[in-house]
Amino acid sequence: MSRNQGTTQDSHPWHDHHGNTLFNLGRYEGAIRRYDKVLAVRPQSYRAWSLRGFALEHLGRYDEAIASFDEAIHLRPKVPLAWHGKGMVLAKLHRYEEALSCFDRAIRLLPDDPKVWYNQGSALVRLKRYREAIASFDKVLELKPDNYRAWYNRGTALASLNRNQEAFASFDTATTIKPTCHYAWNYRGVVLARLRRYSEAIQSFDKCLLIKPDNTAAWYSKARCCAMQGNLDGVLACLKQAINLSPNLYRTKAQIDSDFDPYRHEIRFQSLVQERTPS
């Protein structure tokens, strides 16, 4: 297709330029108005319909976004952009099977787009189809090895299959690529704890908490590791942080967590777990 025809049906350079600029600035309402101007003159512009769909998706106007993508697909069924966008919206609506059908169409049309493979993997994780998800994330990493989010999500899928050593390697790579990724440090600690590498797990939780001090899951998991090491003071200090940040959840969890059974006779532990916050 020629790209030097400024008046072809599928493009309008002035409006596309300004619409895309507004989109990139996060001014989605303005971008939609620009795309609507294109469509008022050229209703066959599948590109404008597609870009309009992405702007609507960012505003959470999902039904309208799907309708916009559907119009683009109707006009040009072999354009992967609209299939990918529709899949993203369907995934946000928790319609994962339908989303996967869209991602599959997009991948058939453009097999080297790591974003589509990534979103396909994320949808597969939601459906607990972990082995397929891992294959999707592997494809992302084949195309873009420095995608730390793909390494992280690959790790979560592996951990869900109890392939903890492999999961650790994925999280380790994610934190190497993105040292400030607190949730990767947290999950790295979780799998190290599963591997009974408690000191290393605590170090990983500490890395997470250095970046995000209010990560309640990391405080609680660190308390569990301290318990496995026989460190009551560590248990109390970490558990106190988790309970202060989220009293109802972590007080309840601590009351039934068998990792803390050796400490239930301790007065300090009882006081911490049984205390009630003022109403």
C-alpha positions in Angstrom: 0.0 0.0 0.0 1.3 3.4 -0.9 2.1 5.6 2.1 2.4 8.9 0.2 -1.3 9.5 -0.6 -2.4 12.0 2.0 -6.0 11.7 1.0 -6.5 7.9 1.0 -9.6 6.6 2.7 -7.8 5.1 5.7 -5.8 8.2 6.8 -6.0 11.9 7.2 -2.6 13.2 8.2 -3.7 16.5 9.9 -6.3 15.0 12.1 -4.3 11.8 12.8 -1.4 13.9 13.8 -3.3 16.0 16.2 -5.5 13.1 17.5 -2.4 11.1 18.2 -0.7 14.0 19.9 -3.7 14.4 22.2 -3.8 10.7 22.8 -0.1 10.6 23.8 -0.7 13.5 26.2 -3.5 11.5 27.9 -6.2 13.9 26.5 -8.4 11.1 25.3 -11.6 13.1 25.0 -9.9 15.5 22.7 -8.4 12.7 20.7 -11.8 11.1 20.2 -13.1 14.4 18.9 -10.3 14.6 16.4 -10.9 11.0 15.3 -14.6 11.8 15.0 -13.7 14.7 12.6 -11.8 12.2 10.4 -14.8 9.8 10.4 -17.3 12.6 9.6 -15.4 13.1 6.3 -14.0 9.6 5.8 -16.2 7.0 7.6 -14.2 4.2 5.9 -11.0 5.1 7.8 -10.4 1.9 9.7 -7.3 3.5 11.3 -9.4 6.3 12.8 -11.9 3.8 14.1 -9.1 1.7 15.7 -7.4 4.7 17.3 -10.8 6.0 18.5 -11.3 2.6 20.1 -8.0 2.8 22.1 -8.9 6.3 23.3 -12.3 5.0 24.5 -10.6 2.1 26.2 -8.4 4.4 28.2 -11.5 6.3 29.4 -13.2 3.0 30.5 -15.9 3.3 27.9 -15.6 -0.3 27.0 -18.8 -1.0 25.0 -18.1 2.0 22.8 -14.5 0.9 22.3 -15.6 -2.5 21.2 -18.1 -1.0 18.8 -15.3 1.2 17.4 -12.9 -1.7 17.0 -15.7 -3.8 15.4 -16.2 -1.1 12.8 -12.5 -1.1 12.0 -12.6 -4.9 11.7 -15.6 -4.7 9.5 -13.8 -2.3 7.2 -10.5 -4.1 7.2 -10.6 -7.6 8.8 -6.9 -8.2 8.2 -5.6 -5.3 10.3 -4.1 -6.6 13.6 -4.4 -3.3 15.5 -8.2 -3.5 15.9 -8.1 -7.2 16.8 -5.5 -6.5 19.5 -7.5 -3.5 20.8 -10.7 -5.4 21.0 -9.0 -8.2 22.8 -7.6 -5.8 25.4 -11.0 -4.4 26.1 -12.6 -7.9 26.4 -9.9 -8.9 28.8 -10.7 -5.8 31.0 -14.3 -7.0 31.0 -13.1 -10.4 32.2 -14.3 -12.0 28.9 -11.0 -13.8 28.6 -12.1 -16.5 26.1 -13.3 -13.9 23.7 -10.2 -11.9 24.3 -8.1 -14.9 23.4 -9.9 -15.3 20.1 -9.0 -11.7 19.2 -5.4 -12.0 20.3 -5.1 -15.2 18.2 -6.4 -13.3 15.1 -3.9 -10.4 15.8 -1.0 -12.9 16.2 -1.9 -14.6 12.9 -1.7 -11.3 11.2 1.3 -9.9 13.0 3.2 -12.8 14.7 6.1 -10.6 15.8 4.3 -8.1 18.0 5.4 -8.8 21.6 2.5 -6.7 23.1 -0.1 -9.1 21.7 1.8 -12.1 22.9 2.0 -10.5 26.4 -1.7 -9.7 26.6 -2.5 -13.2 25.4 -0.3 -14.6 28.2 -2.0 -12.4 30.8 -5.4 -13.6 29.7 -4.3 -17.3 29.8 -3.1 -16.7 33.4 -6.5 -15.4 34.3 -8.0 -18.6 33.0 -5.4 -20.6 34.9 -3.9 -22.0 31.7 -0.5 -21.6 33.0 1.5 -23.7 30.6 0.1 -21.9 27.6 0.7 -18.6 29.4 4.4 -19.5 29.9 4.7 -20.3 26.2 3.2 -16.8 25.4 5.6 -15.1 27.7 8.5 -17.1 26.2 7.5 -15.7 22.9 7.5 -12.1 24.3 11.0 -12.7 25.6 12.2 -14.1 22.4 11.1 -10.9 20.7 12.0 -8.5 23.6 14.3 -10.1 26.1 14.4 -7.0 28.4 10.6 -7.0 29.1 10.7 -7.3 32.9 6.9 -7.6 33.1 7.0 -10.7 30.9 9.7 -12.2 33.1 7.6 -11.4 36.2 4.3 -12.8 34.8 6.2 -15.9 33.5 7.4 -16.3 37.1 3.9 -16.1 38.5 2.7 -18.7 36.1 5.6 -21.0 36.9 5.0 -20.5 40.7 1.3 -21.4 40.1 2.6 -24.8 38.8 5.0 -25.1 41.8 7.9 -24.9 39.5 9.6 -22.7 42.1 13.2 -22.9 41.0 12.3 -21.8 37.5 10.0 -19.1 38.9 12.8 -17.8 41.0 15.0 -17.5 37.9 12.3 -15.5 36.2 11.8 -13.1 39.1 15.6 -12.8 39.5 15.8 -11.7 35.9 12.9 -9.3 36.3 14.6 -7.6 39.3 17.9 -7.5 37.4 16.3 -5.7 34.5 14.1 -3.5 36.7 15.7 -3.2 40.2 12.8 -0.9 41.4 10.1 -3.5 40.6 8.9 -4.0 44.2 6.3 -6.7 43.3 8.9 -8.8 41.6 11.1 -8.6 44.7 8.1 -9.6 46.8 7.3 -12.7 44.7 11.0 -13.6 44.4 10.9 -13.7 48.2 7.8 -15.9 48.2 9.4 -18.6 46.0 12.6 -18.5 48.0 10.6 -19.1 51.1 8.9 -22.1 49.3 12.4 -23.4 48.6 13.2 -22.9 52.3 15.9 -20.4 51.5 14.6 -18.1 54.3 17.5 -15.8 54.7 17.6 -15.0 51.0 13.8 -14.6 51.1 14.0 -12.0 53.8 16.7 -10.1 51.8 14.3 -10.1 48.9 11.4 -8.8 51.0 13.7 -6.1 52.4 14.5 -5.0 48.8 10.7 -4.8 48.2 10.1 -2.8 51.3 12.9 -0.4 50.6 11.1 0.5 47.4 7.5 0.3 48.8 7.5 0.4 52.6 3.7 -0.1 52.7 3.7 -3.5 50.9 1.7 -5.4 53.5 2.2 -8.8 51.7 6.0 -8.4 52.0 5.8 -7.6 55.7 3.6 -10.6 56.4 5.7 -13.0 54.3 8.8 -11.7 56.0 7.1 -12.4 59.4 6.5 -16.0 58.3 10.2 -16.4 57.3 11.2 -15.1 60.7 8.9 -17.7 62.2 10.6 -20.5 60.3 14.0 -19.2 61.6 12.8 -19.2 65.2 13.1 -15.4 65.4 10.2 -14.2 67.6 11.3 -10.6 67.7 11.4 -10.6 63.9 8.0 -12.2 63.7 6.5 -9.5 66.0 8.2 -6.6 64.3 7.1 -7.6 60.8 3.7 -8.8 61.8 3.0 -5.5 63.6 3.8 -3.6 60.4 1.4 -5.8 58.4 -1.4 -5.5 60.9 -0.9 -1.7 61.3 -1.3 -1.3 57.6 -4.1 -3.7 57.1 -5.5 -4.7 60.5 -8.5 -6.9 59.7 -6.8 -9.0 57.0 -3.5 -9.7 58.6 -4.7 -10.2 62.1 -7.2 -12.8 60.8 -4.5 -14.5 58.7 -2.1 -14.6 61.7 -4.7 -16.2 63.9 -5.0 -19.2 61.6 -1.6 -19.4 60.0 0.2 -22.6 61.1 3.6 -21.0 60.6 3.0 -19.1 63.8 1.8 -22.1 65.9 5.1 -22.2 67.9 4.4 -18.7 69.2 0.8 -18.8 70.1 1.6 -19.2 73.8 3.7 -16.0 73.8 2.0 -13.1 75.5 3.4 -10.6 73.1 2.1 -12.6 70.1 -1.3 -13.0 71.6 -1.6 -9.3 72.4 -0.6 -8.4 68.9 -3.0 -10.8 67.1 -5.9 -10.4 69.4 -5.8 -6.6 69.8 -8.7 -4.7 68.2 -8.5 -1.3 66.6 -10.9 1.4 67.8 -14.2 1.5 65.8 
